[in-house]
Amino acid sequence: MRSRTIASWLTASLLAVGGLAGCSPSGTPDPTSSPTTSPVAVNTTLPTEPVQLTIAYCDAHPVEDLIDGFTALHPNVTFDKQYEDCGNFSTDVINRLTSDSAPDLVQYVDSAIQTVAPAGHVLDLAPYLAAYGWESKFPASELAQLQLSPDGKVHGVGAQYGIPGGASFTGVFYNKTLLRQAGVEAPPRTLQEFQIALKAVKNAGLTPIALGSLDDGGIHLWGGLLTSLFGVTSAQDWVNGRPGSTIDLAGAVEATAELADWARQGYFPASANGTKEDDARAQFAQGQAVFTVDGSWAVGTVRQGLGDQVGFFSFPGRSSADQASGQGFTAGFAISARSAKADVAAAFLDYLASAEAARISVGLGMLPVNIDTAPAPDPGVASDLRQAYAQAVQDSGIVTFYDHATVTMHTTLTQGLQAVIAGQLEPADFIASVQADWEASKG
């Protein structure tokens, strides 16, 4: 499950909508062609007369739940809902946004926005950001993930092309019973303590880490090590595409060497490279491993399997005093530059920060984008996760998923990490290949 793209909303729910009504006749419009219309006035007062918004999306939940919540408060607003399977949405959203019949709202897809926003097809939400005070309603790290430079190459600067609707966060799930069985009384607070715990678990005859590196699991595990040893600021600058950034430095090589060493030590099954992340999650939920590095979308599965015996903590740093960190990406929405109803669409975006939207998000197992308005999570692992996420937000420690760095980075990381785990690729060579991908994209 690609937690870092559209489907991250729920099952793994972070990003990638039924019929192609918004496509041009050819199905392949020119993303560089200019939009024909754009909203003008910024007005935060909703009209009282009936108005319909068109929205394109691929995650039925929570999008439809949030729509229902908004229309319950504003019954004069209705939605023409254009749903599509997530497998096609990433490409089709480009067609939709460049069409003369573009929807008012689209579920945010990073690669698509990078393609069409520089040509003016996506509305810069800066005026609404100021009018609604969104900087005080949404975490700065979540807003920054939906900002893009004029050339579409650098995140965290430039126009505000999206507003978050739900957050994801990765870290370490652990089996409390098995950890105590291995003689470890508390979850590790530093990377060194984590290394000691892994060795103790292995010596106790237990599997330390459930890992599915056939798809995303290897990226999450390596990502935890990378953030800890490379540093949050350097890592985020690199993912954002900030000019002059490089991952080809000692900290990244050290993190990759640590992963290779864990493989040699047998800290995860020899079948990891042939196992999907979903299957590794199921193995952990069945009590077959003590730890797994996964995301907020996994809470339902692991809680169903392990009940109150599962906990969660942020991937530890070198020191317990290090800032709390984790990878994640916000699932959000963008407004078409062609929308004639941008004010009403922006009111829907503002609703995403409300207590009602937070209640819907939490009820569906997601992390709320506005923690202050969210209801308390259930006790146990959901509470652990919320606390870890809140601390990372406070510490500015949330790093965008590493495979967001380029459109080809997911393949580069997945294949390269499989080779590292198998002992077929040296850490320094892997990091060099990752940087080469980055430079080919960023020019």
Secondary structure, DSSP 8 states (H G I E B T S, - for coil): --TTSBGGGTT---B-----TTS-TTS---TTS--S--------S--SS-EEEEEEES-HHHHHHHHHHHHHH-TTEEEEEEE--HHHHHHHHHHHHTSTT--SEEE--HHHHHHHGGGT-B---HHHHHHHTGGGTS-HHHHHTTEE-TTS--BSSSEE--EEEEB--EEEEEEHHHHHHTT--S--SBHHHHHHHHHHHHHTT---B---TTTTHHHHHHHHHHHHHH-HHHHHHHHHT-TT----SHHHHHHHHHHHHHHHTT-S-TTGGG--HHHHHHHHHTTS-SEEEEEGGGHHHHHHHHGGGEEEE---BSSTTS---EEE--EEEEEBTT-S-HHHHHHHHHHTTSHHHHHHHHHTT-B-S-GGGS----TTHHHHHHHHHHHHHHTT-EEE-GGGSSTTHHHHHHHHHHHHHTT-S-HHHHHHHHHHHHHHHH-
